[in-house]
Amino acid sequence: MLPDSAFYTARGRRIARLRGKVGLCMVAALSFLAGMTDAVGFTATGDFVSFMSGNTTRLAVSIGERDYSSILTISTLIGAFIAGNAIGVIVTRLVGRRSWPLLLCVGALLCLAGLISIALFSLVCTVIAMGMINAVVEEVNGLPIGLTYVTGALSRFGRGLGRWLMGERKPGWRVQLVPWVGMLLGAIVGALLQGYLGITAFVINGLLVFALAASSLAIPRRWQRNYMPK
């Protein structure tokens, strides 16, 4: 038999691995939803709702071209994204770092965006939702995770690959592909949905977030606290 200390160490490792797998499943699902949402917004209006690097470049081009209408729209979206991230942290603190209340808020905003099909209103609601969703999972077993942006994930994956090719065997770099694959697949589905439903496709996204909120109730609260912002 294992000594008590060895037993608890082995048990702790098993729990950490399981917590990591559950966290990565959440990351995959949330990145899929972010990809869906961004694709619906972009194909319907030409504006990004989660890709603020793209919007920043578009803002700079609009300033250079003196396109004041685009400057106002894009600046509003970037501000809404910042506000959404801040609101996400505030909500998680107010609800004791539980994910389901935050997800319900995100789902409600997406449904509202799909039901009230006024372009700028829908975009602002959606961008706020995408900012908020980043507070659901910030890290998994100490590894930083981005849900609505994947440039950082691809960068961390590439640097990890370089270290692996140089003989280093540090774990964790491969999981950075999870949000990228999730966002890619979600964007494909979102583009197809938008082709059939237009901007109303945001409602489908919102309903999926509600389903994810319900499933998150099965995740132990102490695990959720490890995923969410400190």
C-alpha positions, 0 to 999 in steps of 0.5 A: 500500500502507498503511504498516506502522503504518497496516496494524497499526492497521487490523488491530488495529481489525479484531481488536478488532471481532471480539473484541467480536462474539464477546464479545457472542455470549457475553453473549447466550448467558450471559444467555439461560441466566441468564433460563432459570434464573431463570424455572425457579426462579421458576415452580417455587418462587416465588424468584428465583435471579439477580434479587437486587434482587427478592429484596432487596425480598422480604426487606424485605417479609418482615421487615416481615411477620415472616415468619421462614421467608421471611427465612431462605430469602431471606437464604440465597439472597442470601448464596449469590449473593454467595458464587457471585460470589466463587467465580467470581473465585477459580476464574478466577484459579486456572485462569489466567482460562480460561472453560471450567473455570468453565462446567463448574462452573456446569453441574455445579451446575445439573445437581445442582440438577435431579437432587436436587429438594429445593427449598432445596438446588436453589435454593442450588446454582442461585444459586451457579451464577448468581453464578459465571457473572458471572465469565465475561464482565465487560466487552467491549472496555471496556464493562461487562456484566451477565449475570444482572441487566439493570437496569444494562444498561437504565439504561446504554441509556437514558442512552446514548439520551438522549445520542444524542438530544442529539447525542452519538455515543458508541458502545457504548450500543446493545449494552446491549440484548444481555443484556436481550434474551438474558435475556427470550428465555431466561426465556420458554424457561425458563418453558415448560420448567418447565411440562413438566419442573418443577425438573428443567429445571435439568438442561437448563440445565446441559447447555447450559452444558456445550455453551457450555463446549465452544464457548468452547475456540475463543475465543483465550485472550487474548480470554477474559482481556479478558472476565474479571475482572482 
